[in-house]
Amino acid sequence: MANYGSDTVSVVDTNTNTVTTTIPVDKGPVYVTVTPHRTCAFVTNFTAGSVSVIDTKTNTVVKTLTGGDKIGEHPYGMAV
C-alpha cells in the first residue's frame, strides 16, 4: 500500500489485515504493482518522478528508476 504523505510503502498481511513492515521509497508514492511471481514490486513515485523496485523477499528497495530510464516526468500507474 502506497503511503504518499510519508514516502513509504506498507506491506500488508491479507490474512490478518495488519501491516507487517514499512519500506521507505522515493517522494510521493502513488501506485504499487507486483510481478506475477510475487518476487518484485514496482512503486511509482509521482513527486520524485521515479519508480522504486522492491525485492519482496527482503522488503528492500533494490533499484530506483529515474527519468534517464525513460519512465516519464510524473509516473502515476503501471502494469506488469
N, C-alpha and C positions, 0 to 999 in steps of 0.2 A: 504494500500500500504506500503510495507516494505521499509524503508529508511536506507540502510546498513551503509552509512557514518556517519549518525547522531544517530544511535542506537534508532530509533523511528519508530512508525507506524502511518501513516496518515489515518484518516477516511475521505472518500470522499463521498459527496452527488452526486449520479449519475444523479440526475435530473438537477443539475446546474454545474456539473463537478468542484466543488470547495471543498477545504479541510475545513472540519468543526472543526476538532480537531487533535492534535498530541499527541500520547501516548508514553512515554519513556518505552523502553523494554531493555532486556539484549544486550550484544555486538554482532553485526553482523547479524541483522535480514535479512532473505532472502526470506521467503515464509510465506504467510498468508492463512489460510483456516478457513471457518466459518461453524458452525454446521447448519444442515438443518432448524432448527427452529430459526436461527439467534440470539441465546441468548449468544453464546460463540464463541470466535475466538482463534485460536492457531497460534502462531508465532514461526517459527524455527529460533533460534539464532545460526548461524553456528560458529562464532568465540568463543562464550561463551560455546558452547556445551550444550545448554539448549532450553527449549520450554516455552514461556510465554503464560499463559492462561488469556484471557481478557474477562471481563464481558461487553457485548456490550450495556447494558442499562446504565451503569455508565462510560463506556470507561476507565476502570482501570484494571491494572494487578492484578488478584486475587490469582495467584499462579505461581511459576516458577519451572518447572520440570528440574531436572539435571541428571547427569549420574547415580546416585543412583536409579533413576526412570526407568532405562533401556531404555533410548532414543537414545543411541549411542554417539560416541565421537563428531561428527560434523553433527548434523541433517540438512538436506537440504530441503526435501519435505515432504509432508504428505497428508493423505486422511482421511476423516471423514466418 
